[in-house]
Amino acid sequence: MANYGRHDPETGLPLRVLDFLKSLDTIVDAAISERVDMVIFAGDAYKDRSPAPTFQREWGKRIVRLSQAKIPTLLLVGNHDLSPAIGRAHAIQEFDTLQVPFVRVLDKPQLLKPADLWDVPVQVIAMPWISRSGLMANLEMSAADTREIFSSLEARLSDLMEGWIEDADPTLPLILTAHASVEGATFGAERMVMLGSDLVLPTALVKDQRLDYVAMGHIHKPQDVNEGSHPPVIYPGSIERVDFGEAKDDKFYVIAEVIRGAAKVEWKKIEGTRPFIERRAVLRSGENVTELLKNALPKDMSDAIVKLVVEYPRELDTLIDESALRKHAEKAFEFHLVKRPQNEARVRIPEGQVVSSMSPLDLLEQYFASVKVEDAEELKKLAQEIMSEQPGEAV
């Protein structure tokens, strides 16, 4: 992620990318020093599907270190790694193409046995990111079947999993790694609504006691969805804070000792991650505005990404001295001032019409008109597309 801050003059890389690489180095160092039997990366190497070559180079250096240490490494394809276009290479394709020793890319659902895993005595069920549209195409389902899509997909996945578990050697540990949401998982505040396209795995699928460990990717918040029970269903979370929704979250990687019928999970906190600090202030009068806002900020902002959200009556806008606040926060890695003037405007419903009789698009149109939104027509078209994609009854 390179969404905040400056570039490092020596490497030319964004300093935020260096933050992530520092955390990744911590994990690779631990894997090598502790001589782990296997590394599982559960998806989303990059922010998007077309990473800059420089980012690919830096990611590749870390994976090659694992390869050179002869540590079997599984790279699961996540939604950010996968191109929506059929036939397009995904973002971590090169490790498969170049057949990097001890590295295997998992880009399709499959069961891997020791012969597939450099003779490591373990079995792995791989479930990379599965898009709803891709599965619909594979299962020859039409958009008209919207209400039946998820139940059908769940049934198909359950059948696949059952077949693989039955085919697995009952004397060897069995691990599931998946890039997906799980029923009951807690999303961080960074959660983006997937608009019905996010396939959610049922709890019965991931909590099957015939599994010994479940390594999940996709959700940024670290958690065990099956805490206190077998098997552990672990989301380690992102290795660095991605946005202010993760401001209060510590960052981890996980070392799991897995044997047949049991697993011991050790959460390893990643030290030195960059702090995110968010503060809020409400202005009620024009007295001592700058001092009040300075006092709302933390005393120590060194190397932190800081956001100050200010709510105030619109007439006080000219009293907010942004340059003085930026000077005050100069030791911060980055400072964001979010101004939220209070809008006294009220949406007026046409006479004789009640809200319950209006469609969501009608209500949106009223709102856009009241706040004088630019490009309202384009936004209405987008809203219509979003609403029409929702499973279930038409909006």
C-alpha positions in Angstrom: 0.0 0.0 0.0 1.3 3.4 -1.0 -1.6 5.6 -0.1 0.2 7.9 2.4 3.4 9.8 2.7 6.6 10.5 0.8 9.2 8.6 -1.1 12.5 7.3 0.2 15.3 9.2 -1.6 17.7 6.2 -1.6 15.4 3.5 -2.9 12.7 5.7 -4.7 10.1 3.6 -3.0 7.1 5.1 -1.1 7.9 5.1 2.6 4.6 3.4 3.3 5.7 0.5 1.0 8.9 0.3 3.0 6.7 -0.1 6.2 5.1 -3.1 4.7 8.4 -4.5 3.5 9.8 -4.1 7.0 6.9 -6.2 8.4 7.3 -8.8 5.6 11.1 -9.0 6.4 10.2 -9.7 10.0 8.0 -12.6 9.0 10.6 -14.0 6.5 13.3 -13.7 9.1 11.2 -15.6 11.7 10.4 -18.3 9.2 14.0 -18.9 8.4 15.3 -18.6 12.0 12.7 -20.9 13.5 13.1 -23.4 10.6 9.4 -23.7 10.0 8.2 -26.6 7.9 6.0 -24.5 5.6 4.9 -20.9 5.0 1.3 -20.2 3.9 0.4 -16.8 2.5 -3.4 -16.5 2.2 -3.7 -14.0 -0.5 -3.6 -10.2 -1.5 0.0 -9.5 -2.1 -0.7 -6.1 -3.6 -3.3 -3.4 -3.5 -4.5 -4.0 -7.0 -4.2 -6.5 -9.8 -1.6 -4.5 -11.8 1.3 -3.9 -9.3 4.2 -1.7 -10.3 7.2 -3.7 -11.4 9.2 -2.2 -8.6 6.7 -3.6 -6.1 6.9 -7.0 -7.7 10.7 -6.9 -7.5 10.6 -6.2 -3.7 7.9 -8.8 -3.0 9.9 -11.3 -5.2 13.1 -10.7 -3.2 11.3 -11.8 0.0 9.7 -14.9 -1.5 13.0 -15.9 -3.1 14.7 -15.7 0.3 12.2 -18.4 1.5 13.0 -20.4 -1.6 16.7 -20.2 -1.1 16.2 -21.4 2.5 14.3 -24.4 1.1 11.2 -23.5 3.0 8.1 -24.8 1.1 5.9 -21.7 0.5 2.3 -21.7 -0.6 1.0 -18.5 -2.2 -2.8 -18.4 -2.4 -4.4 -16.0 -4.9 -6.6 -13.3 -3.3 -9.2 -11.0 -4.8 -6.7 -8.1 -5.2 -4.3 -10.5 -7.0 -6.8 -11.7 -9.5 -7.8 -10.1 -12.8 -11.5 -10.1 -13.5 -10.8 -10.8 -17.2 -10.7 -14.5 -18.1 -7.3 -15.6 -19.3 -5.4 -12.7 -17.8 -2.5 -13.5 -15.6 -2.9 -12.8 -11.9 -0.4 -10.7 -9.9 1.7 -13.5 -8.5 1.7 -15.6 -11.7 5.4 -15.3 -12.2 6.3 -17.7 -9.4 4.4 -20.4 -11.2 5.6 -19.5 -14.6 9.3 -19.5 -13.6 8.8 -22.6 -11.4 10.6 -21.0 -8.4 11.9 -23.9 -6.2 9.9 -24.6 -3.1 7.2 -22.0 -4.1 3.8 -23.1 -5.3 1.0 -20.8 -6.4 -2.5 -21.9 -5.5 -4.9 -20.4 -8.1 -7.6 -23.0 -8.2 -9.5 -25.1 -5.6 -7.5 -28.3 -5.0 -6.3 -30.9 -2.5 -2.5 -31.1 -2.1 -0.9 -34.2 -0.7 2.7 -34.7 0.5 3.9 -35.6 -3.0 2.7 -32.1 -4.1 4.3 -30.4 -1.1 8.0 -31.5 -1.4 7.2 -34.5 0.8 6.2 -32.4 3.9 3.9 -34.7 5.9 0.8 -32.6 5.6 -2.2 -32.2 3.4 -3.6 -28.8 2.3 -7.0 -27.9 0.8 -6.6 -24.7 -1.1 -9.5 -22.4 -1.7 -8.3 -19.2 -3.5 -10.6 -16.2 -4.1 -13.8 -17.3 -5.9 -15.8 -14.6 -7.6 -19.5 -14.9 -7.9 -19.4 -14.2 -11.6 -16.6 -16.7 -12.2 -18.5 -19.5 -10.4 -21.7 -18.6 -12.1 -19.9 -19.1 -15.5 -18.3 -22.4 -14.4 -21.6 -23.7 -13.1 -23.5 -22.4 -16.1 -25.8 -20.3 -14.0 -27.6 -17.2 -15.4 -28.2 -13.9 -13.8 -31.9 -14.8 -13.6 -30.9 -17.4 -11.0 -29.7 -14.7 -8.6 -31.8 -15.9 -5.6 -30.4 -19.4 -5.9 -26.8 -18.5 -6.6 -25.4 -18.5 -3.1 -27.2 -21.6 -1.9 -26.0 -23.5 -5.0 -22.4 -22.3 -4.6 -22.4 -23.2 -1.0 -23.7 -26.7 -1.8 -21.1 -27.2 -4.6 -18.3 -26.0 -2.3 -19.5 -28.3 0.5 -19.5 -31.2 -1.9 -16.0 -30.4 -3.0 -14.7 -30.1 0.5 -16.4 -33.4 1.6 -14.9 -35.2 -1.3 -11.4 -33.9 -0.5 -11.7 -34.7 3.2 -12.8 -38.2 2.4 -9.9 -38.6 0.0 -7.3 -37.3 2.6 -5.0 -39.5 4.6 -6.6 -39.7 8.1 -3.2 -40.2 9.7 -1.7 -36.9 8.4 -2.6 -33.3 9.5 -5.1 -31.6 7.2 -5.0 -27.8 6.7 -7.5 -25.6 4.8 -6.3 -22.3 3.5 -8.9 -20.0 1.9 -9.2 -16.4 0.8 -12.8 -15.6 1.7 -15.2 -14.2 4.3 -16.5 -16.6 6.9 -19.9 -16.4 8.7 -19.3 -14.9 12.1 -16.0 -13.1 11.3 -15.6 -9.6 12.6 -14.7 -7.0 9.9 -12.6 -4.0 10.7 -13.9 -0.5 10.1 -12.1 -0.6 6.8 -14.6 -3.0 5.4 -15.9 -2.2 2.0 -19.3 -3.4 1.1 -18.9 -6.1 -1.6 -22.4 -5.4 -3.0 -23.4 -9.1 -2.9 -20.4 -10.3 -4.8 -18.5 -11.5 -1.7 -19.0 -15.2 -1.3 -19.3 -16.0 2.4 -18.1 -19.5 3.5 -20.6 -21.2 5.9 -19.2 -21.9 9.4 -19.9 -25.6 9.1 -17.4 -25.7 6.2 -14.4 -24.1 8.0 -15.2 -25.5 11.4 -15.3 -29.2 10.3 -13.4 -31.0 13.1 -11.7 -33.3 10.5 -9.6 -30.2 9.7 -6.7 -29.5 11.9 -6.0 -25.9 11.1 -7.6 -23.2 8.9 -5.4 -20.4 7.5 -7.7 -17.6 6.2 -7.0 -14.4 4.3 -9.2 -11.5 3.1 -10.3 -9.8 6.4 -7.9 -7.3 7.9 -8.8 -7.8 11.5 -6.8 -10.5 13.3 -9.1 -13.1 14.9 -9.8 -16.8 15.6 -13.4 -17.3 14.3 -13.5 -20.6 16.2 -11.7 -19.6 19.4 -11.5 -22.2 22.0 -12.6 -25.0 19.7 -11.0 -27.3 17.1 -9.9 -26.4 14.5 -8.5 -22.9 14.9 -9.9 -20.7 12.1 -7.3 -17.9 11.9 -7.3 -14.6 10.2 -3.9 -13.1 11.0 -5.0 -9.8 9.5 -3.0 -7.3 7.5 0.7 -7.0 8.4 0.6 -3.2 8.5 -2.2 -0.7 9.2 -3.9 0.0 5.9 -6.2 2.8 7.0 -7.7 4.5 10.1 -10.2 1.6 10.5 -7.2 -0.4 11.8 -5.8 2.4 14.0 -6.3 0.5 17.2 -5.4 -3.0 15.9 -2.1 -4.6 16.7 -0.5 -6.5 13.8 0.5 -10.1 13.8 1.8 -13.1 12.0 1.0 -16.6 13.2 3.1 -19.7 13.9 1.0 -22.8 14.2 2.1 -26.2 15.4 -0.2 -28.6 13.7 -0.5 -32.3 14.3 -3.3 -34.7 13.5 -6.3 -33.8 15.7 -4.8 -30.7 17.3 -3.1 -27.3 16.7 -1.3 -24.9 18.9 -1.5 -21.3 17.7 1.1 -18.6 18.6 0.3 -15.0 17.7 3.5 -13.1 17.0 3.0 -9.3 17.3 4.8 -7.3 14.6 6.7 -4.6 16.4 7.4 -1.1 15.0 4.4 -0.8 12.8 3.5 2.8 11.9 0.9 4.3 14.3 -2.4 5.7 12.9 -4.0 8.4 15.2 -7.5 9.8 14.7 -8.9 12.6 16.7 -12.2 14.5 16.6 -13.2 18.0 17.6 -16.5 19.9 17.6 -16.6 23.7 17.3 -19.5 25.4 18.9 -18.3 29.0 18.8 -15.6 31.1 17.2 -13.5 31.6 20.4 -10.0 30.2 20.5 -10.6 27.9 17.5 -6.9 27.2 16.7 -6.0 26.5 20.3 -9.0 24.2 20.8 -8.0 22.2 17.6 -4.3 22.0 18.6 -5.4 20.6 22.0 -7.5 18.0 20.3 -4.3 16.5 18.7 -2.0 14.1 20.6 1.1 15.6 22.2 3.3 13.0 20.5 2.7 12.7 16.8 6.3 11.6 15.8 6.2 9.5 12.6 2.5 8.8 12.9 -0.2 9.2 10.3 -2.7 11.6 12.0 -6.2 12.6 11.1 -8.2 15.4 12.7 -11.9 15.4 12.0 -13.6 18.8 12.8 -17.3 19.4 12.9 -18.5 23.0 13.0 -21.2 25.4 11.9 -20.5 26.5 8.3 -20.1 30.2 9.3 -16.9 29.3 11.3 -15.1 27.9 8.3 -12.8 30.9 7.9 -11.6 30.7 11.5 -10.0 27.3 11.0 -6.3 28.0 10.3 -5.1 24.9 8.4 -1.6 26.2 8.0 -1.2 26.7 11.8 -2.4 23.1 12.4 -0.1 21.7 9.8 2.8 23.6 11.4 1.8 22.2 14.8 1.7 18.6 13.4 5.0 18.9 11.5 6.6 15.9 13.3 3.8 13.6 12.1 4.5 11.4 9.1 1.4 12.7 7.5 -1.4 15.0 8.7 -5.0 15.0 7.4 -7.5 17.6 8.3 -11.1 16.6 7.5 -13.5 19.5 7.7 -17.2 18.7 8.2 -19.3 21.8 8.1 -22.8 21.3 9.5 -25.4 21.7 6.7 -28.6 23.1 8.0 -30.4 22.3 4.7 -33.3 19.8 5.0 -34.6 17.7 2.2 -38.2 18.7 1.4 -40.5 16.0 0.1 -43.0 17.2 -2.5 -46.3 18.1 -1.0 -48.7 15.2 -0.9 -46.0 12.6 -1.1 -44.8 10.4 1.7 -41.4 8.8 2.0 -42.8 5.2 2.0 -44.2 5.8 -1.4 -40.8 6.8 -2.9 -38.3 4.4 -4.4 -34.6 4.5 -3.2 -33.7 6.3 -6.5 -36.4 8.9 -5.9 -35.0 9.6 -2.4 -31.4 9.8 -3.8 -32.6 12.3 -6.4 -34.2 14.4 -3.7 -31.0 14.3 -1.6 -28.7 15.1 -4.6 -30.9 18.1 -5.4 -30.9 19.4 -1.8 -27.1 19.3 -1.4 -26.4 20.4 -5.0 -24.3 17.3 -5.9 -22.4 17.6 -9.2 -22.7 14.7 -11.7 -26.0 13.7 -10.1 -27.1 11.9 -13.2 -24.0 9.7 -13.3 -24.3 8.9 -9.6 -28.0 7.9 -10.2 -26.9 5.6 -13.0 -24.3 4.0 -10.7 -26.8 3.6 -7.9 -29.2 1.9 -10.3 -26.4 -0.6 -11.3 -25.6 -1.3 -7.7 -29.2 -1.9 -6.7 -29.8 -4.2 -9.7 -26.8 -6.3 -8.7 -28.2 -7.2 -5.3 -29.4 -10.7 -4.8 -33.0 -11.3 -3.9 -36.0 -9.2 -4.8 -35.6 -6.3 -7.2 -35.2 -2.8 -5.6 
